[in-house]
Amino acid sequence: MEGARKLLREGKIPSVADAAEAARVSRATAYRYFPTQSSLIQEAVDTGLPTTWEPDERHADLTAFADRVERAIAEMLTLTHDNEAVLRGV
């Protein structure tokens, strides 16, 4: 996965062979786990994104609903920006 995610971060759409080479594993091993490019990319995206989001405790004092919504949107935009390369693989 790290080989595939590295290539995605570089803006490349990796083939299974490309990911194997980047990860320094044999093509046979890579194809055993990921028989298609689509399965490789899907797994790279699924495992490359955070699975949970924890609210920032520095903003725990926000009490107005609008402020909490605004902060949540800002956090999601930051998450999207920070993971743009992986999200492009979707």
DRENTITOR-853645 format. One record per residue: residue in one letter; x, y, z of N, C-alpha, C in turn. Coordinates in nm, 3 decimals, padded with zeros to 5 digits. Example, Ala and Ser with C-alpha at 12.3 -4.5 7.8 and 13.67 -1.06 7.14 Angstrom:
BEGIN
<a, <01.319, -00.569, 00.780>, <01.230, -00.450, 00.780>, <01.320, -00.330, 00.780>>
<s, <01.285, -00.225, 00.708>, <01.367, -00.106, 00.714>, <01.290, 00.003, 00.787>>
This chain:
BEGIN
<m, <00.081, -00.119, 00.000>, <00.000, 00.000, 00.000>, <00.085, 00.126, 00.000>>
<e, <00.196, 00.119, 00.072>, <00.277, 00.241, 00.079>, <00.330, 00.279, -00.059>>
<g, <00.367, 00.179, -00.139>, <00.413, 00.207, -00.275>, <00.304, 00.273, -00.358>>
<a, <00.183, 00.223, -00.348>, <00.071, 00.280, -00.424>, <00.039, 00.420, -00.374>>
<r, <00.037, 00.441, -00.242>, <00.008, 00.574, -00.188>, <00.117, 00.674, -00.223>>
<k, <00.242, 00.628, -00.227>, <00.353, 00.716, -00.266>, <00.331, 00.764, -00.410>>
<l, <00.296, 00.675, -00.499>, <00.273, 00.713, -00.637>, <00.152, 00.805, -00.649>>
<l, <00.046, 00.779, -00.572>, <-00.070, 00.867, -00.574>, <-00.033, 01.007, -00.528>>
<r, <00.048, 01.016, -00.422>, <00.091, 01.147, -00.373>, <00.172, 01.222, -00.478>>
<e, <00.241, 01.149, -00.564>, <00.319, 01.210, -00.672>, <00.231, 01.247, -00.791>>
<g, <00.101, 01.218, -00.781>, <00.009, 01.253, -00.890>, <-00.002, 01.147, -00.997>>
<k, <00.049, 01.028, -00.970>, <00.044, 00.918, -01.068>, <-00.066, 00.820, -01.030>>
<i, <-00.125, 00.759, -01.130>, <-00.222, 00.652, -01.106>, <-00.145, 00.522, -01.125>>
<p, <-00.114, 00.452, -01.015>, <-00.025, 00.336, -01.025>, <-00.094, 00.211, -01.080>>
<s, <-00.018, 00.137, -01.160>, <-00.061, 00.002, -01.196>, <-00.015, -00.088, -01.082>>
<v, <-00.060, -00.211, -01.083>, <-00.017, -00.305, -00.979>, <00.134, -00.326, -00.990>>
<a, <00.185, -00.335, -01.112>, <00.329, -00.352, -01.132>, <00.407, -00.230, -01.082>>
<d, <00.357, -00.111, -01.108>, <00.423, 00.012, -01.060>, <00.429, 00.013, -00.907>>
<a, <00.318, -00.022, -00.844>, <00.313, -00.023, -00.698>, <00.408, -00.127, -00.641>>
<a, <00.415, -00.242, -00.706>, <00.508, -00.347, -00.660>, <00.652, -00.297, -00.668>>
<e, <00.686, -00.232, -00.778>, <00.821, -00.180, -00.794>, <00.850, -00.073, -00.690>>
<a, <00.756, 00.018, -00.667>, <00.776, 00.124, -00.568>, <00.791, 00.068, -00.428>>
<a, <00.722, -00.042, -00.401>, <00.727, -00.103, -00.268>, <00.839, -00.207, -00.256>>
<r, <00.907, -00.234, -00.368>, <01.015, -00.333, -00.371>, <00.969, -00.471, -00.332>>
<v, <00.854, -00.510, -00.388>, <00.805, -00.647, -00.374>, <00.786, -00.704, -00.515>>
<s, <00.776, -00.835, -00.524>, <00.761, -00.895, -00.655>, <00.623, -00.866, -00.713>>
<r, <00.614, -00.863, -00.844>, <00.486, -00.844, -00.910>, <00.389, -00.955, -00.872>>
<a, <00.440, -01.077, -00.862>, <00.354, -01.191, -00.827>, <00.288, -01.169, -00.691>>
<t, <00.365, -01.119, -00.596>, <00.309, -01.092, -00.463>, <00.203, -00.983, -00.472>>
<a, <00.233, -00.877, -00.544>, <00.137, -00.766, -00.555>, <00.008, -00.813, -00.622>>
<y, <00.020, -00.889, -00.730>, <-00.101, -00.937, -00.800>, <-00.179, -01.039, -00.717>>
<r, <-00.113, -01.108, -00.628>, <-00.183, -01.203, -00.541>, <-00.282, -01.128, -00.451>>
<y, <-00.242, -01.011, -00.404>, <-00.328, -00.932, -00.316>, <-00.419, -00.837, -00.393>>
<f, <-00.372, -00.790, -00.507>, <-00.448, -00.691, -00.586>, <-00.450, -00.735, -00.732>>
<p, <-00.550, -00.814, -00.770>, <-00.553, -00.868, -00.906>, <-00.580, -00.762, -01.014>>
<t, <-00.633, -00.647, -00.974>, <-00.661, -00.541, -01.071>, <-00.611, -00.407, -01.019>>
<q, <-00.589, -00.315, -01.111>, <-00.550, -00.180, -01.074>, <-00.659, -00.116, -00.987>>
<s, <-00.782, -00.141, -01.023>, <-00.894, -00.084, -00.948>, <-00.892, -00.130, -00.802>>
<s, <-00.867, -00.258, -00.779>, <-00.865, -00.308, -00.640>, <-00.749, -00.248, -00.563>>
<l, <-00.636, -00.227, -00.629>, <-00.521, -00.165, -00.565>, <-00.551, -00.021, -00.524>>
<i, <-00.606, 00.055, -00.617>, <-00.634, 00.196, -00.590>, <-00.740, 00.211, -00.482>>
<q, <-00.844, 00.129, -00.489>, <-00.949, 00.136, -00.387>, <-00.893, 00.109, -00.248>>
<e, <-00.808, 00.008, -00.236>, <-00.749, -00.024, -00.106>, <-00.655, 00.088, -00.060>>
<a, <-00.579, 00.145, -00.152>, <-00.488, 00.255, -00.116>, <-00.566, 00.374, -00.064>>
<v, <-00.677, 00.403, -00.126>, <-00.760, 00.515, -00.081>, <-00.825, 00.482, 00.053>>
<d, <-00.883, 00.363, 00.063>, <-00.952, 00.324, 00.187>, <-00.859, 00.323, 00.307>>
<t, <-00.737, 00.276, 00.288>, <-00.644, 00.267, 00.402>, <-00.559, 00.393, 00.419>>
<g, <-00.565, 00.485, 00.322>, <-00.483, 00.605, 00.330>, <-00.550, 00.723, 00.395>>
<l, <-00.677, 00.712, 00.422>, <-00.750, 00.822, 00.484>, <-00.776, 00.794, 00.632>>
<p, <-00.782, 00.896, 00.711>, <-00.815, 00.875, 00.853>, <-00.953, 00.811, 00.866>>
<t, <-00.967, 00.723, 00.962>, <-01.095, 00.654, 00.980>, <-01.185, 00.723, 01.081>>
<t, <-01.127, 00.810, 01.162>, <-01.207, 00.882, 01.260>, <-01.165, 01.027, 01.260>>
<w, <-01.251, 01.108, 01.309>, <-01.222, 01.250, 01.323>, <-01.251, 01.288, 01.465>>
<e, <-01.153, 01.346, 01.529>, <-01.169, 01.392, 01.666>, <-01.179, 01.543, 01.665>>
<p, <-01.280, 01.599, 01.729>, <-01.291, 01.745, 01.734>, <-01.171, 01.805, 01.808>>
<d, <-01.131, 01.919, 01.766>, <-01.019, 01.989, 01.826>, <-01.062, 02.043, 01.962>>
<e, <-00.997, 01.998, 02.067>, <-01.035, 02.038, 02.203>, <-01.014, 02.187, 02.229>>
<r, <-00.929, 02.251, 02.147>, <-00.908, 02.395, 02.167>, <-01.035, 02.474, 02.140>>
<h, <-01.129, 02.412, 02.070>, <-01.253, 02.481, 02.035>, <-01.373, 02.424, 02.111>>
<a, <-01.347, 02.356, 02.221>, <-01.454, 02.296, 02.300>, <-01.545, 02.401, 02.361>>
<d, <-01.496, 02.523, 02.373>, <-01.576, 02.628, 02.435>, <-01.676, 02.691, 02.337>>
<l, <-01.673, 02.650, 02.211>, <-01.771, 02.705, 02.117>, <-01.910, 02.653, 02.154>>
<t, <-02.001, 02.743, 02.175>, <-02.133, 02.699, 02.216>, <-02.239, 02.726, 02.111>>
<a, <-02.217, 02.821, 02.027>, <-02.317, 02.853, 01.925>, <-02.313, 02.747, 01.815>>
<f, <-02.429, 02.701, 01.776>, <-02.440, 02.599, 01.674>, <-02.369, 02.640, 01.545>>
<a, <-02.388, 02.762, 01.502>, <-02.326, 02.809, 01.378>, <-02.174, 02.803, 01.387>>
<d, <-02.119, 02.836, 01.502>, <-01.974, 02.829, 01.520>, <-01.925, 02.685, 01.511>>
<r, <-01.998, 02.592, 01.569>, <-01.959, 02.451, 01.564>, <-01.966, 02.397, 01.422>>
<v, <-02.069, 02.435, 01.347>, <-02.082, 02.392, 01.208>, <-01.968, 02.450, 01.124>>
<e, <-01.941, 02.578, 01.143>, <-01.833, 02.642, 01.068>, <-01.700, 02.573, 01.096>>
<r, <-01.674, 02.540, 01.219>, <-01.548, 02.473, 01.256>, <-01.542, 02.333, 01.195>>
<a, <-01.652, 02.261, 01.197>, <-01.655, 02.126, 01.138>, <-01.626, 02.132, 00.989>>
<i, <-01.683, 02.227, 00.921>, <-01.659, 02.243, 00.777>, <-01.512, 02.276, 00.753>>
<a, <-01.456, 02.363, 00.832>, <-01.315, 02.399, 00.817>, <-01.226, 02.276, 00.837>>
<e, <-01.258, 02.194, 00.935>, <-01.180, 02.072, 00.960>, <-01.191, 01.975, 00.843>>
<m, <-01.311, 01.960, 00.788>, <-01.329, 01.869, 00.674>, <-01.254, 01.920, 00.551>>
<l, <-01.253, 02.050, 00.529>, <-01.178, 02.106, 00.416>, <-01.028, 02.084, 00.435>>
<t, <-00.980, 02.097, 00.557>, <-00.840, 02.071, 00.585>, <-00.807, 01.924, 00.560>>
<l, <-00.893, 01.834, 00.606>, <-00.876, 01.691, 00.583>, <-00.870, 01.661, 00.434>>
<t, <-00.959, 01.723, 00.357>, <-00.962, 01.703, 00.212>, <-00.833, 01.755, 00.149>>
<h, <-00.791, 01.873, 00.188>, <-00.668, 01.932, 00.134>, <-00.548, 01.845, 00.166>>
<d, <-00.536, 01.801, 00.291>, <-00.421, 01.723, 00.334>, <-00.415, 01.586, 00.267>>
<n, <-00.527, 01.536, 00.219>, <-00.533, 01.402, 00.158>, <-00.573, 01.408, 00.012>>
<e, <-00.551, 01.521, -00.052>, <-00.595, 01.542, -00.190>, <-00.545, 01.435, -00.287>>
<a, <-00.417, 01.400, -00.277>, <-00.360, 01.302, -00.371>, <-00.428, 01.166, -00.358>>
<v, <-00.454, 01.125, -00.235>, <-00.520, 00.996, -00.214>, <-00.664, 01.002, -00.263>>
<l, <-00.732, 01.111, -00.236>, <-00.871, 01.125, -00.278>, <-00.885, 01.128, -00.430>>
<r, <-00.785, 01.177, -00.500>, <-00.790, 01.177, -00.646>, <-00.792, 01.035, -00.703>>
<g, <-00.745, 00.941, -00.624>, <-00.744, 00.802, -00.670>, <-00.878, 00.734, -00.666>>
<v, <-00.977, 00.798, -00.607>, <-01.109, 00.739, -00.593>, <-01.176, 00.729, -00.728>>
